[in-house]
Amino acid sequence: MRRIIVSILLALALLVFPLADRAQQSSRDKPQAPSPVTKDQASSPDAKPQAPAPGQSAPPNQQPAQKSSQTITSVVNLVDVLFTVLNRRNKLVPELEKSDFKIWDEKAPQEIRYFSRQTDLPLRIGMLLDTSNSIRDRIKFEQDASINFLFSVLRHNKDEAFVMTFDDEPQIVQGFTGDAGALRDEITKTRAGGGTAIYDAVYEACVKQLSHPPRPPGDQPDVVRRVMILISDGEDNLSTHTRTDAIEMAQRTSVVIYTISTSTQWVSLSQTDPNKLSDRKYHLTDGDKILQEMAEETGGRAFFPYHVDDLDQSFQDIGDELRNQYSIAYLPTNYVLDGRYHKIRIEVPDHKGYQVRARRGYFARANANVPATPNPPGGAPQ
């Protein structure tokens, strides 16, 4: 009897175990359901679609999420030009409209896409003082000129400035501040000695300071006017950057350069016309010509005084200019990223005798290696 029972149990085992094996094999061959995606996961901007198993396609409900996470990037070659307009008497003309202006890029007329009048903007000023051996006899002139400028132009709780000296290399001696007294204290400590690296100073001031200047307080728009006051004899002998590098960086960061020459060669001391005291030169030295080029290429002005008092009216004029500017932006019809220099010309054809002071051109390069500025048209470089 016992043998009969054992035989029956063995027969039952042989029938049950093959069925279990076939069930497990069937379960392995059946496609797996995708893992559920929670509501939080689906709405998260960082959520990524679940990867399908090898040999399987993505579930239909995951494909739209994958497409929506893609970013489309386009390059817009917008050229933005800041400028001022003066009449025959060198007085500001602040009331012109978009229709009054015509602009050319390499002799090709352009359509003005954006236009604005920008008044009373906060200023961000870089004071660059040459402290090399070549200006040792004029260091007091430099100190007085820079201090007078700051006290003439800097407005409390609105404008800010920094001070950079340069001889063998540039050095920030006072960071951005609205305290004219603190700026003055650092300027009076400057001493002369060493070589001259003008282009390195201009380049570094644009990249490290003026490309991202302090924002205005409160909820004001992040639009400021960037300006550099460069006081030097213009004779560079140590820079690793070229003059073209310095000018291009100023243009790409929307910095207007005003230069003040410390050279007293070829100065006419007999000049008495108060409107011409800031330009006593009757012959420009090579250094003077360099300073003039840097100013004119960026939309500024060059001054060739002898006494600090010659600059009093000029400093007032600079402040007025910087707070009463126009902005034009356009998409060049002939734009190619070939690094070539493009000349810009702006005219006011219906107003004879009006002169436009603006940068003379730009370099057609991509902006990948240039610090970005957060300003909208009117404050951003191209």
C-alpha positions in Angstrom: 0.0 0.0 0.0 2.8 2.4 0.9 4.5 1.7 -2.4 1.3 2.6 -4.3 1.0 6.0 -2.5 4.6 6.9 -3.3 4.1 6.0 -6.9 1.0 8.3 -7.1 2.9 11.2 -5.5 5.8 10.9 -8.0 3.4 10.9 -10.9 1.7 14.1 -9.6 5.1 15.9 -9.2 6.0 15.1 -12.8 2.8 16.7 -14.0 3.0 19.9 -11.8 6.6 21.0 -12.3 6.6 21.2 -16.1 3.5 23.4 -15.9 5.4 25.8 -13.5 8.4 25.9 -15.8 6.2 26.8 -18.8 4.4 29.6 -16.8 7.8 31.1 -15.8 9.0 30.9 -19.4 5.8 32.5 -20.6 6.2 35.3 -18.1 9.8 36.0 -19.3 8.6 36.2 -22.9 5.7 38.5 -22.2 6.6 42.3 -22.8 7.2 44.3 -19.6 4.9 47.3 -18.9 6.7 50.6 -18.7 7.4 52.1 -15.3 4.8 54.6 -14.3 5.7 58.3 -14.4 4.3 60.3 -11.5 2.7 63.7 -12.0 5.6 65.4 -10.3 8.1 63.6 -12.6 6.2 64.6 -15.7 6.0 68.2 -14.8 9.6 68.6 -13.7 11.8 70.5 -16.2 14.7 68.2 -15.4 12.6 65.0 -15.9 13.9 62.8 -18.7 11.9 60.1 -20.5 12.4 56.5 -19.3 14.8 54.7 -21.7 13.0 51.7 -23.4 14.4 48.2 -23.0 16.9 47.1 -25.7 15.0 46.3 -28.9 11.8 48.2 -27.8 10.5 51.6 -29.0 9.6 54.4 -26.6 6.0 54.4 -25.4 3.8 56.9 -27.3 3.1 59.0 -24.3 6.8 59.7 -23.7 7.6 61.1 -27.2 5.9 64.5 -26.8 7.8 65.1 -23.5 11.1 64.3 -25.2 10.4 66.8 -28.0 9.3 69.6 -25.5 12.6 69.3 -23.6 14.6 70.4 -26.7 15.9 73.9 -27.0 16.1 75.7 -30.3 19.0 78.1 -30.5 19.3 80.8 -33.2 22.0 83.5 -33.7 20.8 87.0 -34.2 23.5 89.4 -35.5 22.0 92.5 -34.0 24.3 95.5 -34.2 23.6 98.2 -31.6 25.0 101.7 -31.9 25.0 104.4 -29.2 25.6 108.0 -30.3 25.1 111.7 -29.7 24.1 114.4 -32.1 25.6 117.9 -31.9 24.7 121.1 -33.8 27.0 123.6 -35.4 27.8 125.1 -32.0 28.6 121.7 -30.6 25.5 121.7 -28.5 23.5 118.6 -27.9 20.4 117.8 -30.0 18.3 115.5 -27.9 14.8 115.7 -29.6 15.3 113.8 -32.9 13.1 110.9 -34.0 13.8 107.6 -35.8 12.8 109.0 -39.1 15.5 111.7 -38.9 18.3 109.1 -39.2 19.9 107.0 -41.9 22.5 104.3 -41.3 25.0 102.5 -43.6 27.0 99.4 -43.0 29.9 99.2 -45.4 28.1 101.6 -47.7 25.0 99.5 -47.7 21.9 101.2 -46.3 20.3 99.4 -43.4 16.8 99.2 -41.9 16.6 100.6 -38.4 14.9 97.8 -36.3 15.1 99.5 -32.9 15.4 103.2 -31.9 15.3 104.9 -28.6 16.3 108.1 -26.8 18.2 107.4 -23.6 18.4 110.1 -21.0 19.6 110.3 -17.5 21.0 106.8 -17.4 23.3 105.7 -14.5 27.0 106.0 -15.4 29.6 103.3 -14.8 33.0 105.0 -15.2 36.5 103.5 -15.4 39.3 106.0 -14.6 42.5 104.6 -16.1 45.6 106.5 -15.0 49.0 106.1 -16.7 51.6 105.7 -13.9 54.6 104.8 -16.0 57.9 106.7 -16.0 57.0 108.6 -19.2 54.4 110.7 -17.4 56.4 111.3 -14.1 56.4 115.0 -14.7 52.6 115.1 -15.3 51.4 112.8 -12.5 50.0 115.8 -10.6 48.1 116.8 -13.7 46.6 113.3 -14.0 45.5 113.2 -10.4 43.9 116.6 -10.5 42.2 116.0 -13.9 40.7 112.6 -12.8 39.5 114.0 -9.4 38.0 117.0 -11.1 36.2 114.8 -13.6 34.7 112.6 -10.9 33.5 115.4 -8.7 32.0 117.1 -11.8 30.2 114.1 -13.3 29.6 111.5 -10.5 26.1 111.8 -9.0 25.5 110.5 -5.5 23.5 107.3 -5.3 23.3 107.0 -9.0 26.7 106.8 -10.7 29.7 104.6 -9.8 33.3 104.5 -10.8 36.5 102.5 -10.3 40.2 103.5 -10.6 42.8 101.5 -12.4 46.5 102.4 -12.7 48.8 100.9 -15.3 52.6 100.9 -15.8 54.1 97.4 -16.4 50.6 96.0 -15.9 47.1 97.1 -14.9 46.0 97.3 -11.3 42.7 98.1 -9.7 43.3 100.5 -6.8 39.7 101.2 -6.1 36.7 99.0 -7.2 33.3 100.4 -8.2 31.9 102.9 -5.7 29.7 105.9 -5.7 31.9 107.6 -3.0 33.9 110.3 -4.8 36.0 110.9 -1.7 37.2 107.2 -1.6 38.1 107.5 -5.2 40.0 110.7 -4.7 41.9 109.2 -1.7 43.2 106.3 -3.9 44.0 108.6 -6.8 46.2 110.9 -4.7 48.3 107.9 -3.6 49.4 107.0 -7.2 53.1 107.1 -8.0 54.9 106.9 -11.3 57.4 104.2 -12.3 57.8 101.4 -14.9 56.8 100.8 -18.5 53.5 101.4 -20.2 50.8 98.8 -21.0 47.9 100.9 -22.2 46.2 98.3 -24.4 46.3 95.7 -21.7 44.7 98.2 -19.3 41.9 99.1 -21.7 41.3 95.4 -22.6 41.2 94.3 -19.0 39.1 97.2 -17.8 36.5 96.3 -20.4 36.5 92.5 -19.7 36.8 92.4 -16.0 35.0 95.6 -14.9 32.8 97.3 -17.5 31.4 94.2 -19.1 29.4 93.5 -15.9 29.1 96.7 -14.0 27.0 97.0 -10.8 23.3 97.1 -11.4 21.3 100.2 -10.6 19.5 100.0 -7.2 15.9 99.0 -6.8 13.7 97.8 -9.7 15.2 100.1 -12.3 16.0 98.5 -15.7 19.4 97.0 -16.0 20.6 99.7 -18.4 23.7 101.8 -17.6 26.1 103.8 -19.7 29.7 102.5 -19.7 32.4 105.1 -20.1 36.2 105.1 -19.8 38.4 108.1 -19.0 41.9 107.3 -20.2 44.7 109.7 -19.1 48.0 109.0 -20.7 50.7 110.1 -23.2 49.6 107.3 -25.5 53.0 105.6 -25.8 52.6 101.9 -25.2 55.7 99.7 -24.9 54.7 96.6 -22.9 51.2 95.4 -23.8 50.5 91.8 -24.8 47.3 92.9 -26.5 47.3 95.0 -29.6 45.6 98.4 -30.1 43.0 96.6 -32.3 42.3 94.1 -29.5 41.7 97.0 -27.1 39.4 99.0 -29.4 37.5 95.9 -30.4 36.8 94.9 -26.8 35.6 98.4 -26.0 33.3 98.3 -29.0 31.9 94.8 -28.1 31.2 95.8 -24.5 29.7 99.2 -25.5 32.3 101.3 -23.7 32.8 104.9 -24.9 36.4 106.0 -24.4 37.4 109.6 -23.6 41.1 110.2 -23.7 43.1 113.1 -22.1 46.7 113.5 -23.3 49.4 114.3 -20.8 51.8 115.3 -23.6 52.9 118.9 -23.6 54.8 118.8 -26.9 53.4 121.1 -29.6 51.1 122.9 -27.3 49.9 126.4 -28.0 49.9 128.3 -24.7 48.7 131.5 -26.5 45.2 129.9 -27.1 42.6 132.0 -25.3 39.3 130.9 -26.8 37.5 129.2 -23.9 35.8 126.8 -26.4 39.2 125.5 -27.5 41.2 125.4 -24.3 40.7 121.6 -24.1 42.6 121.3 -27.4 45.8 123.3 -27.3 47.6 121.1 -29.8 48.7 122.4 -33.1 50.6 119.2 -33.9 49.8 115.7 -32.6 52.5 113.3 -31.5 52.3 109.6 -32.3 50.9 109.0 -28.9 48.3 111.7 -29.3 47.2 110.1 -32.6 46.8 106.7 -30.8 44.6 108.3 -28.1 42.6 110.1 -30.7 42.0 106.9 -32.6 40.8 105.0 -29.5 38.4 107.8 -28.7 36.9 108.2 -32.1 36.6 104.5 -32.8 34.4 104.1 -29.7 32.3 107.2 -30.1 34.2 109.4 -27.5 36.5 112.4 -27.8 40.2 113.1 -27.3 41.4 116.2 -25.3 44.8 117.8 -25.5 44.9 120.4 -22.7 47.8 121.9 -20.8 46.2 123.1 -17.6 43.6 121.1 -15.6 41.4 124.2 -15.7 41.2 123.8 -19.5 39.0 120.7 -18.9 36.3 122.2 -16.7 33.8 122.8 -19.4 34.7 119.6 -21.2 33.9 117.5 -18.2 30.5 119.1 -18.0 30.0 118.4 -21.7 30.9 114.7 -21.3 28.4 114.2 -18.5 25.7 115.8 -20.6 26.6 113.7 -23.6 26.5 110.5 -21.7 23.0 111.2 -20.3 21.5 112.3 -23.6 22.2 109.6 -26.2 20.4 107.8 -29.0 20.4 104.1 -29.7 19.9 102.4 -33.0 19.9 98.7 -33.7 19.8 96.9 -37.0 20.3 93.5 -38.6 23.1 93.9 -41.2 22.1 92.7 -44.7 25.7 91.9 -45.5 26.7 90.2 -42.2 29.2 87.3 -42.4 31.2 86.0 -39.4 34.6 86.5 -41.2 36.2 88.7 -38.6 36.3 91.6 -41.0 35.9 95.2 -39.8 32.7 96.9 -40.9 32.4 100.6 -41.1 29.3 102.3 -39.8 28.0 105.7 -40.9 25.0 107.5 -39.4 23.6 110.7 -40.9 20.9 113.2 -40.2 20.2 114.2 -43.9 17.4 116.7 -43.2 19.5 118.7 -40.7 22.5 120.3 -42.3 25.4 121.0 -39.9 24.4 118.3 -37.4 27.3 115.9 -36.5 26.9 112.4 -35.2 29.4 111.1 -32.6 29.3 107.3 -32.7 31.7 104.4 -32.9 33.0 104.0 -36.4 32.5 100.3 -36.9 32.6 96.8 -35.5 34.3 93.4 -36.1 32.1 90.7 -37.5 33.0 88.0 -35.0 30.9 85.6 -32.9 30.4 86.6 -29.3 31.3 83.2 -27.8 34.4 84.4 -26.0 33.1 87.8 -25.0 31.5 88.4 -21.6 27.8 88.8 -22.1 26.0 91.9 -20.9 22.4 91.7 -19.7 21.3 94.9 -21.3 18.5 95.1 -24.0 19.1 97.1 -27.2 20.5 100.4 -26.3 23.0 99.0 -23.8 24.2 95.7 -25.2 27.1 95.1 -27.5 26.5 93.4 -30.9 
